[in-house]
Amino acid sequence: MSQRVVVGICGGIAAYKVCEVVSALSQREDVAVQVVLTEHGAQFVTPLTLATLARSPAYTDGDFWQASQGKPLHIALGEPADLLVIAPLTAHTLAKLALGLADNLLTATVLASRCPVLVAPAANTTMWEQPIVQHHWQTLQQDPRYWAIAPGAGRLACDAVGTGRMAEPPDILVAIEVLLHTGGRRDLQGKTVLVSAGGTQEPLDAVRFLGNPATGKQGIAIAQAALYRGAAVRLILAGDRPAPAGIPTHRVTTAAEMENAVLAEFPGCDVFVSAAAVGDVRPPYLGDRKLPKSELPATLPLSPIPDILQAVAAQKQPHQHLIGLAAQTGDEAAMRTQGRDKLHRKGLDAVLVNPVGTADSGFGSDTNRGWLLHRDGRQGAIALTSKLGIACALWDFWRGDEPG
């Protein structure tokens, strides 16, 4: 049975971005999309455009008193909804939601529903920073129904530079997928989650390095899935992949930088997920200039890199949990054996074993598969799915629900 997502669009230039969100959702067989535009939202993107992308009617305030299935439209839209998404959320509609007003189709639909509501504001910086707007913003976030993607900083449509840019469609789609998976449960609320992601690099000279092809996609997905389950999340990221919206991110390059960042952050976290592909050895550093080929040594002595997980395990307190990833190649039995060995050898609470020898689950792929192993003996297999799907399954498993 399809899950129902109602997308509300308010009056702001960022409304054009929401077309990408609606289009992506409508292509999913497990999601039914309906769109509601405010009076001003319909001046930026037409109902015809949204109806075409959603494969269903797009409603406006002119339809407010229309009946659907024997019920007023806002009831017919709100009652069965699994998720409401409002993007862009304007200061005007933010105030209405914070005060519980329902004077148009969108706000009435919100009050007629019980599902989670995801909001992505957009505003001119001066407007966004007004104390009354920030008061409404804080009020809304105190309601457990509401999940927020705060606006980012950058150049705005008015040519001002500052905070107010609506979150990008990929970040909104991530939040939607997690909230549909969890039903809006905040089962990680009160937890601080630290995630390491990406592949470290060990420099040889000014331009050469020893590294690996890890991109950080899986680790970022794990951090995002924790964020939209209510955790306070910190990310330590190697590589140049964009940082995810709403997650404080510490950039590193080398294994030593990764180790320093992890050891500094670990005492303040409840769960550490070591998803980074940290190098095992480093070459000698031959200088801060590019060496001509003629000066490159024929052989390179390699030094072992200290194991970050072992250093973390030595500091672990009773309330803290360690989750590792084991990227393996070979047959399934051998990979699971290697993962179980890592679980016990490094003192982990759980490990995700994933095969990286295939194109659909290797470094840089958009999909993944694997096996979850827990120190208490629980285990579960995850069939090929998106990396965000893997992340959701990992947190389900850690919370005690075995993946299907």
URGIDA-V790862 format. One record per helix or strand of 3 or more residues. SS is the DSSP state (H for helix, E for strand). FROM is the first residue (numbers start at 1). TO is the last residue. If there is no record, write none. Layout:
ss->[SS SS]
from->[FROM FROM]
to->[TO TO]
This chain:
ss->[E H E H H H H E H H E H H E E E H E H E E H E E H E H E H E E E H]
from->[3 15 31 41 47 61 73 83 91 105 116 125 131 146 152 161 169 192 217 232 248 255 271 281 293 302 308 321 332 350 367 379 387]
to->[9 26 37 43 54 63 78 89 99 111 121 128 141 148 155 165 182 197 227 238 252 266 274 283 295 304 315 328 345 355 374 386 399]
